[in-house]
């Protein structure tokens, strides 16, 4: 969909989460690689360009975002 952004790149998803973009859902159709679905907003588009340009993210925020994404991936209830 046009109003969604999907990425299976874990560091990109973690960076987006650290920048306060919460995933809407996780697509687990491929058993080898999950995709994180984010709502496409103007701020998301700007932040994606910043990530590509090499934005500096606080290491502790990035680490927390990775932990949160892993929790989302492996949580049996499917909650986000």
Biopython code that builds the backbone (N, CA, C, O; Angstrom):
import numpy as np
from Bio.PDB.StructureBuilder import StructureBuilder

atoms = [
    (1, "UNK", "N", (0.835, -1.193, 0.000)),
    (1, "UNK", "CA", (0.000, 0.000, 0.000)),
    (1, "UNK", "C", (0.877, 1.252, 0.000)),
    (1, "UNK", "O", (2.028, 1.224, 0.434)),
    (2, "UNK", "N", (0.313, 2.330, -0.489)),
    (2, "UNK", "CA", (1.027, 3.594, -0.543)),
    (2, "UNK", "C", (1.205, 4.223, 0.826)),
    (2, "UNK", "O", (2.169, 4.958, 1.041)),
    (3, "UNK", "N", (0.309, 3.956, 1.749)),
    (3, "UNK", "CA", (0.381, 4.597, 3.059)),
    (3, "UNK", "C", (1.216, 3.796, 4.058)),
    (3, "UNK", "O", (1.196, 4.078, 5.256)),
    (4, "UNK", "N", (1.949, 2.798, 3.563)),
    (4, "UNK", "CA", (2.781, 1.969, 4.427)),
    (4, "UNK", "C", (4.189, 1.871, 3.867)),
    (4, "UNK", "O", (4.407, 1.923, 2.656)),
    (5, "UNK", "N", (5.126, 1.731, 4.771)),
    (5, "UNK", "CA", (6.524, 1.480, 4.402)),
    (5, "UNK", "C", (6.922, 0.160, 5.040)),
    (5, "UNK", "O", (6.717, -0.047, 6.236)),
    (6, "UNK", "N", (7.486, -0.724, 4.247)),
    (6, "UNK", "CA", (7.875, -2.044, 4.725)),
    (6, "UNK", "C", (9.385, -2.214, 4.569)),
    (6, "UNK", "O", (9.958, -1.882, 3.531)),
    (7, "UNK", "N", (10.015, -2.738, 5.622)),
    (7, "UNK", "CA", (11.443, -3.043, 5.538)),
    (7, "UNK", "C", (11.735, -4.345, 6.271)),
    (7, "UNK", "O", (11.204, -4.601, 7.352)),
    (8, "UNK", "N", (12.574, -5.146, 5.672)),
    (8, "UNK", "CA", (13.048, -6.364, 6.340)),
    (8, "UNK", "C", (14.460, -6.151, 6.877)),
    (8, "UNK", "O", (15.063, -7.073, 7.425)),
    (9, "UNK", "N", (14.985, -4.940, 6.719)),
    (9, "UNK", "CA", (16.311, -4.602, 7.214)),
    (9, "UNK", "C", (16.212, -4.234, 8.694)),
    (9, "UNK", "O", (15.665, -3.191, 9.051)),
    (10, "UNK", "N", (16.745, -5.103, 9.541)),
    (10, "UNK", "CA", (16.606, -4.927, 10.990)),
    (10, "UNK", "C", (17.212, -3.614, 11.499)),
    (10, "UNK", "O", (16.566, -2.928, 12.291)),
    (11, "UNK", "N", (18.432, -3.235, 11.075)),
    (11, "UNK", "CA", (18.984, -1.958, 11.557)),
    (11, "UNK", "C", (18.148, -0.740, 11.137)),
    (11, "UNK", "O", (18.021, 0.215, 11.902)),
    (12, "UNK", "N", (17.587, -0.771, 9.940)),
    (12, "UNK", "CA", (16.725, 0.341, 9.507)),
    (12, "UNK", "C", (15.480, 0.404, 10.371)),
    (12, "UNK", "O", (15.075, 1.486, 10.794)),
    (13, "UNK", "N", (14.867, -0.742, 10.638)),
    (13, "UNK", "CA", (13.681, -0.776, 11.488)),
    (13, "UNK", "C", (14.016, -0.294, 12.899)),
    (13, "UNK", "O", (13.229, 0.424, 13.516)),
    (14, "UNK", "N", (15.184, -0.689, 13.407)),
    (14, "UNK", "CA", (15.594, -0.243, 14.740)),
    (14, "UNK", "C", (15.839, 1.260, 14.763)),
    (14, "UNK", "O", (15.466, 1.935, 15.723)),
    (15, "UNK", "N", (16.457, 1.784, 13.721)),
    (15, "UNK", "CA", (16.690, 3.225, 13.644)),
    (15, "UNK", "C", (15.363, 3.980, 13.596)),
    (15, "UNK", "O", (15.209, 5.007, 14.258)),
    (16, "UNK", "N", (14.410, 3.480, 12.820)),
    (16, "UNK", "CA", (13.094, 4.127, 12.760)),
    (16, "UNK", "C", (12.405, 4.100, 14.115)),
    (16, "UNK", "O", (11.797, 5.086, 14.531)),
    (17, "UNK", "N", (12.502, 2.975, 14.795)),
    (17, "UNK", "CA", (11.901, 2.883, 16.125)),
    (17, "UNK", "C", (12.593, 3.839, 17.094)),
    (17, "UNK", "O", (11.925, 4.470, 17.912)),
    (18, "UNK", "N", (13.907, 3.956, 17.018)),
    (18, "UNK", "CA", (14.649, 4.885, 17.876)),
    (18, "UNK", "C", (14.269, 6.334, 17.580)),
    (18, "UNK", "O", (14.368, 7.202, 18.448)),
    (19, "UNK", "N", (13.832, 6.586, 16.337)),
    (19, "UNK", "CA", (13.396, 7.927, 15.943)),
    (19, "UNK", "C", (11.894, 8.131, 16.165)),
    (19, "UNK", "O", (11.298, 9.059, 15.618)),
    (20, "UNK", "N", (11.296, 7.260, 16.969)),
    (20, "UNK", "CA", (9.897, 7.383, 17.406)),
    (20, "UNK", "C", (8.861, 7.020, 16.346)),
    (20, "UNK", "O", (7.758, 7.564, 16.342)),
    (21, "UNK", "N", (9.215, 6.100, 15.448)),
    (21, "UNK", "CA", (8.251, 5.556, 14.489)),
    (21, "UNK", "C", (7.937, 4.128, 14.920)),
    (21, "UNK", "O", (8.758, 3.231, 14.727)),
    (22, "UNK", "N", (6.788, 3.911, 15.487)),
    (22, "UNK", "CA", (6.409, 2.574, 15.953)),
    (22, "UNK", "C", (5.882, 1.744, 14.780)),
    (22, "UNK", "O", (5.105, 2.244, 13.966)),
    (23, "UNK", "N", (6.300, 0.486, 14.692)),
    (23, "UNK", "CA", (5.756, -0.357, 13.621)),
    (23, "UNK", "C", (4.271, -0.626, 13.838)),
    (23, "UNK", "O", (3.813, -0.810, 14.966)),
    (24, "UNK", "N", (3.524, -0.644, 12.723)),
    (24, "UNK", "CA", (2.091, -0.958, 12.772)),
    (24, "UNK", "C", (1.885, -2.457, 12.903)),
    (24, "UNK", "O", (0.994, -2.921, 13.615)),
    (25, "UNK", "N", (2.730, -3.203, 12.199)),
    (25, "UNK", "CA", (2.589, -4.654, 12.199)),
    (25, "UNK", "C", (3.887, -5.282, 11.704)),
    (25, "UNK", "O", (4.828, -4.598, 11.302)),
    (26, "UNK", "N", (3.895, -6.611, 11.753)),
    (26, "UNK", "CA", (5.038, -7.379, 11.255)),
    (26, "UNK", "C", (4.496, -8.411, 10.272)),
    (26, "UNK", "O", (3.568, -9.157, 10.585)),
    (27, "UNK", "N", (5.084, -8.442, 9.089)),
    (27, "UNK", "CA", (4.709, -9.421, 8.071)),
    (27, "UNK", "C", (5.629, -10.620, 8.224)),
    (27, "UNK", "O", (6.830, -10.532, 7.968)),
    (28, "UNK", "N", (5.059, -11.740, 8.644)),
    (28, "UNK", "CA", (5.837, -12.959, 8.885)),
    (28, "UNK", "C", (5.574, -14.027, 7.819)),
    (28, "UNK", "O", (5.791, -15.214, 8.061)),
    (29, "UNK", "N", (5.106, -13.601, 6.635)),
    (29, "UNK", "CA", (4.799, -14.569, 5.579)),
    (29, "UNK", "C", (6.032, -15.371, 5.152)),
    (29, "UNK", "O", (5.930, -16.561, 4.852)),
    (30, "UNK", "N", (7.181, -14.722, 5.126)),
    (30, "UNK", "CA", (8.420, -15.412, 4.804)),
    (30, "UNK", "C", (9.008, -15.936, 6.114)),
    (30, "UNK", "O", (9.387, -15.135, 6.969)),
    (31, "UNK", "N", (9.094, -17.257, 6.298)),
    (31, "UNK", "CA", (9.583, -17.791, 7.574)),
    (31, "UNK", "C", (11.054, -17.466, 7.859)),
    (31, "UNK", "O", (11.506, -17.602, 8.996)),
    (32, "UNK", "N", (11.803, -17.038, 6.838)),
    (32, "UNK", "CA", (13.219, -16.740, 7.027)),
    (32, "UNK", "C", (13.493, -15.257, 7.277)),
    (32, "UNK", "O", (14.577, -14.904, 7.741)),
    (33, "UNK", "N", (12.529, -14.382, 6.978)),
    (33, "UNK", "CA", (12.796, -12.946, 7.071)),
    (33, "UNK", "C", (11.489, -12.190, 7.278)),
    (33, "UNK", "O", (10.635, -12.162, 6.392)),
    (34, "UNK", "N", (11.338, -11.589, 8.425)),
    (34, "UNK", "CA", (10.145, -10.792, 8.725)),
    (34, "UNK", "C", (10.323, -9.379, 8.188)),
    (34, "UNK", "O", (11.443, -8.885, 8.057)),
    (35, "UNK", "N", (9.203, -8.739, 7.880)),
    (35, "UNK", "CA", (9.213, -7.341, 7.441)),
    (35, "UNK", "C", (8.427, -6.508, 8.437)),
    (35, "UNK", "O", (7.337, -6.891, 8.862)),
    (36, "UNK", "N", (8.982, -5.378, 8.801)),
    (36, "UNK", "CA", (8.310, -4.455, 9.699)),
    (36, "UNK", "C", (7.556, -3.430, 8.863)),
    (36, "UNK", "O", (8.100, -2.859, 7.918)),
    (37, "UNK", "N", (6.300, -3.207, 9.223)),
    (37, "UNK", "CA", (5.437, -2.289, 8.479)),
    (37, "UNK", "C", (5.250, -1.026, 9.316)),
    (37, "UNK", "O", (4.827, -1.083, 10.470)),
    (38, "UNK", "N", (5.576, 0.121, 8.703)),
    (38, "UNK", "CA", (5.431, 1.416, 9.353)),
    (38, "UNK", "C", (4.435, 2.257, 8.576)),
    (38, "UNK", "O", (4.278, 2.085, 7.367)),
    (39, "UNK", "N", (3.760, 3.168, 9.268)),
    (39, "UNK", "CA", (2.870, 4.110, 8.600)),
    (39, "UNK", "C", (3.721, 5.135, 7.864)),
    (39, "UNK", "O", (4.623, 5.739, 8.444)),
    (40, "UNK", "N", (3.426, 5.329, 6.578)),
    (40, "UNK", "CA", (4.202, 6.278, 5.775)),
    (40, "UNK", "C", (3.680, 7.689, 6.054)),
    (40, "UNK", "O", (2.521, 8.008, 5.790)),
    (41, "UNK", "N", (4.554, 8.503, 6.583)),
    (41, "UNK", "CA", (4.236, 9.900, 6.870)),
    (41, "UNK", "C", (5.351, 10.761, 6.287)),
    (41, "UNK", "O", (6.410, 10.243, 5.934)),
    (42, "UNK", "N", (5.126, 12.068, 6.183)),
    (42, "UNK", "CA", (6.222, 12.934, 5.719)),
    (42, "UNK", "C", (7.449, 12.842, 6.626)),
    (42, "UNK", "O", (8.576, 12.859, 6.131)),
    (43, "UNK", "N", (7.252, 12.745, 7.946)),
    (43, "UNK", "CA", (8.378, 12.631, 8.882)),
    (43, "UNK", "C", (9.138, 11.322, 8.650)),
    (43, "UNK", "O", (10.366, 11.303, 8.736)),
    (44, "UNK", "N", (8.432, 10.237, 8.359)),
    (44, "UNK", "CA", (9.093, 8.960, 8.088)),
    (44, "UNK", "C", (9.967, 9.082, 6.844)),
    (44, "UNK", "O", (11.097, 8.595, 6.833)),
    (45, "UNK", "N", (9.462, 9.718, 5.812)),
    (45, "UNK", "CA", (10.226, 9.888, 4.580)),
    (45, "UNK", "C", (11.495, 10.692, 4.842)),
    (45, "UNK", "O", (12.563, 10.352, 4.334)),
    (46, "UNK", "N", (11.379, 11.752, 5.629)),
    (46, "UNK", "CA", (12.540, 12.577, 5.981)),
    (46, "UNK", "C", (13.540, 11.766, 6.800)),
    (46, "UNK", "O", (14.744, 11.818, 6.549)),
    (47, "UNK", "N", (13.035, 11.014, 7.782)),
    (47, "UNK", "CA", (13.918, 10.220, 8.633)),
    (47, "UNK", "C", (14.603, 9.096, 7.860)),
    (47, "UNK", "O", (15.751, 8.763, 8.153)),
    (48, "UNK", "N", (13.923, 8.507, 6.880)),
    (48, "UNK", "CA", (14.564, 7.479, 6.046)),
    (48, "UNK", "C", (15.734, 8.075, 5.273)),
    (48, "UNK", "O", (16.781, 7.442, 5.138)),
    (49, "UNK", "N", (15.556, 9.291, 4.767)),
    (49, "UNK", "CA", (16.660, 9.939, 4.050)),
    (49, "UNK", "C", (17.807, 10.249, 5.004)),
    (49, "UNK", "O", (18.975, 10.113, 4.639)),
    (50, "UNK", "N", (17.479, 10.663, 6.220)),
    (50, "UNK", "CA", (18.528, 10.918, 7.215)),
    (50, "UNK", "C", (19.300, 9.638, 7.542)),
    (50, "UNK", "O", (20.520, 9.670, 7.704)),
    (51, "UNK", "N", (18.584, 8.506, 7.638)),
    (51, "UNK", "CA", (19.243, 7.220, 7.905)),
    (51, "UNK", "C", (20.198, 6.886, 6.760)),
    (51, "UNK", "O", (21.332, 6.466, 6.990)),
    (52, "UNK", "N", (19.728, 7.076, 5.521)),
    (52, "UNK", "CA", (20.590, 6.798, 4.366)),
    (52, "UNK", "C", (21.815, 7.716, 4.337)),
    (52, "UNK", "O", (22.889, 7.322, 3.883)),
    (53, "UNK", "N", (21.635, 8.950, 4.831)),
    (53, "UNK", "CA", (22.737, 9.925, 4.842)),
    (53, "UNK", "C", (23.686, 9.713, 6.019)),
    (53, "UNK", "O", (24.741, 10.345, 6.072)),
    (54, "UNK", "N", (23.337, 8.842, 6.958)),
    (54, "UNK", "CA", (24.222, 8.532, 8.073)),
    (54, "UNK", "C", (23.912, 9.289, 9.352)),
    (54, "UNK", "O", (24.824, 9.779, 10.018)),
    (55, "UNK", "N", (22.645, 9.390, 9.700)),
    (55, "UNK", "CA", (22.246, 10.078, 10.929)),
    (55, "UNK", "C", (22.910, 9.432, 12.149)),
    (55, "UNK", "O", (23.125, 8.220, 12.178)),
    (56, "UNK", "N", (23.225, 10.235, 13.131)),
    (56, "UNK", "CA", (23.775, 9.737, 14.395)),
    (56, "UNK", "C", (22.612, 9.498, 15.354)),
    (56, "UNK", "O", (21.826, 10.403, 15.630)),
    (57, "UNK", "N", (22.514, 8.272, 15.856)),
    (57, "UNK", "CA", (21.469, 7.899, 16.810)),
    (57, "UNK", "C", (22.153, 7.494, 18.104)),
    (57, "UNK", "O", (23.165, 6.793, 18.091)),
    (58, "UNK", "N", (21.602, 7.933, 19.203)),
    (58, "UNK", "CA", (22.162, 7.585, 20.504)),
    (58, "UNK", "C", (22.267, 6.060, 20.604)),
    (58, "UNK", "O", (21.284, 5.358, 20.367)),
    (59, "UNK", "N", (23.445, 5.546, 20.951)),
    (59, "UNK", "CA", (23.627, 4.090, 21.007)),
    (59, "UNK", "C", (22.658, 3.400, 21.965)),
    (59, "UNK", "O", (22.173, 2.307, 21.674)),
    (60, "UNK", "N", (22.374, 4.026, 23.097)),
    (60, "UNK", "CA", (21.449, 3.413, 24.050)),
    (60, "UNK", "C", (20.037, 3.350, 23.471)),
    (60, "UNK", "O", (19.339, 2.355, 23.666)),
    (61, "UNK", "N", (19.600, 4.407, 22.754)),
    (61, "UNK", "CA", (18.282, 4.389, 22.106)),
    (61, "UNK", "C", (18.217, 3.306, 21.033)),
    (61, "UNK", "O", (17.205, 2.618, 20.902)),
    (62, "UNK", "N", (19.301, 3.156, 20.264)),
    (62, "UNK", "CA", (19.344, 2.142, 19.220)),
    (62, "UNK", "C", (19.303, 0.740, 19.827)),
    (62, "UNK", "O", (18.604, -0.139, 19.322)),
    (63, "UNK", "N", (20.051, 0.534, 20.906)),
    (63, "UNK", "CA", (20.063, -0.756, 21.594)),
    (63, "UNK", "C", (18.670, -1.094, 22.136)),
    (63, "UNK", "O", (18.203, -2.224, 21.995)),
    (64, "UNK", "N", (18.014, -0.115, 22.753)),
    (64, "UNK", "CA", (16.649, -0.329, 23.251)),
    (64, "UNK", "C", (15.681, -0.642, 22.117)),
    (64, "UNK", "O", (14.795, -1.484, 22.267)),
    (65, "UNK", "N", (15.848, 0.031, 20.990)),
    (65, "UNK", "CA", (14.983, -0.222, 19.841)),
    (65, "UNK", "C", (15.182, -1.648, 19.326)),
    (65, "UNK", "O", (14.213, -2.315, 18.964)),
    (66, "UNK", "N", (16.421, -2.116, 19.292)),
    (66, "UNK", "CA", (16.679, -3.493, 18.857)),
    (66, "UNK", "C", (16.026, -4.495, 19.805)),
    (66, "UNK", "O", (15.417, -5.470, 19.364)),
    (67, "UNK", "N", (16.154, -4.251, 21.101)),
    (67, "UNK", "CA", (15.518, -5.145, 22.074)),
    (67, "UNK", "C", (14.005, -5.171, 21.875)),
    (67, "UNK", "O", (13.387, -6.235, 21.926)),
    (68, "UNK", "N", (13.414, -4.006, 21.650)),
    (68, "UNK", "CA", (11.955, -3.915, 21.467)),
    (68, "UNK", "C", (11.530, -4.668, 20.204)),
    (68, "UNK", "O", (10.530, -5.386, 20.216)),
    (69, "UNK", "N", (12.285, -4.506, 19.120)),
    (69, "UNK", "CA", (11.942, -5.207, 17.876)),
    (69, "UNK", "C", (12.050, -6.718, 18.034)),
    (69, "UNK", "O", (11.216, -7.460, 17.514)),
    (70, "UNK", "N", (13.070, -7.175, 18.749)),
    (70, "UNK", "CA", (13.198, -8.617, 18.989)),
    (70, "UNK", "C", (12.037, -9.127, 19.827)),
    (70, "UNK", "O", (11.536, -10.228, 19.597)),
    (71, "UNK", "N", (11.613, -8.334, 20.791)),
    (71, "UNK", "CA", (10.451, -8.714, 21.603)),
    (71, "UNK", "C", (9.212, -8.825, 20.713)),
    (71, "UNK", "O", (8.433, -9.770, 20.838)),
    (72, "UNK", "N", (9.039, -7.861, 19.825)),
    (72, "UNK", "CA", (7.902, -7.888, 18.906)),
    (72, "UNK", "C", (7.970, -9.125, 18.015)),
    (72, "UNK", "O", (6.954, -9.783, 17.789)),
    (73, "UNK", "N", (9.162, -9.444, 17.507)),
    (73, "UNK", "CA", (9.324, -10.598, 16.612)),
    (73, "UNK", "C", (9.005, -11.922, 17.284)),
    (73, "UNK", "O", (8.358, -12.786, 16.691)),
    (74, "UNK", "N", (9.463, -12.083, 18.534)),
    (74, "UNK", "CA", (9.366, -13.383, 19.187)),
    (74, "UNK", "C", (8.224, -13.496, 20.183)),
    (74, "UNK", "O", (8.068, -14.536, 20.823)),
    (75, "UNK", "N", (7.430, -12.457, 20.325)),
    (75, "UNK", "CA", (6.297, -12.491, 21.242)),
    (75, "UNK", "C", (5.217, -13.404, 20.664)),
    (75, "UNK", "O", (4.781, -13.222, 19.527)),
    (76, "UNK", "N", (4.805, -14.356, 21.431)),
    (76, "UNK", "CA", (3.799, -15.328, 20.980)),
    (76, "UNK", "C", (2.411, -14.730, 20.824)),
    (76, "UNK", "O", (1.595, -15.260, 20.070)),
    (77, "UNK", "N", (2.126, -13.634, 21.524)),
    (77, "UNK", "CA", (0.780, -13.056, 21.463)),
    (77, "UNK", "C", (0.555, -12.252, 20.204)),
    (77, "UNK", "O", (-0.591, -11.996, 19.835)),
    (78, "UNK", "N", (1.645, -11.839, 19.520)),
    (78, "UNK", "CA", (1.523, -11.060, 18.310)),
    (78, "UNK", "C", (1.266, -9.581, 18.549)),
    (78, "UNK", "O", (0.921, -8.842, 17.627)),
    (79, "UNK", "N", (1.437, -9.155, 19.799)),
    (79, "UNK", "CA", (1.196, -7.753, 20.107)),
    (79, "UNK", "C", (2.364, -6.891, 19.634)),
    (79, "UNK", "O", (3.515, -7.326, 19.599)),
    (80, "UNK", "N", (2.032, -5.675, 19.277)),
    (80, "UNK", "CA", (3.060, -4.712, 18.840)),
    (80, "UNK", "C", (3.275, -3.706, 19.939)),
    (80, "UNK", "O", (4.096, -2.800, 19.794)),
]
sb = StructureBuilder()
sb.init_structure("model")
sb.init_model(0)
sb.init_chain("A")
sb.init_seg("    ")
for serial, (resi, resn, name, xyz) in enumerate(atoms, 1):
    if name == "N":
        sb.init_residue(resn, " ", resi, " ")
    sb.init_atom(name, np.array(xyz, "f"), 0.0, 1.0, " ", f" {name:<3s}", serial, name[0])
structure = sb.get_structure()
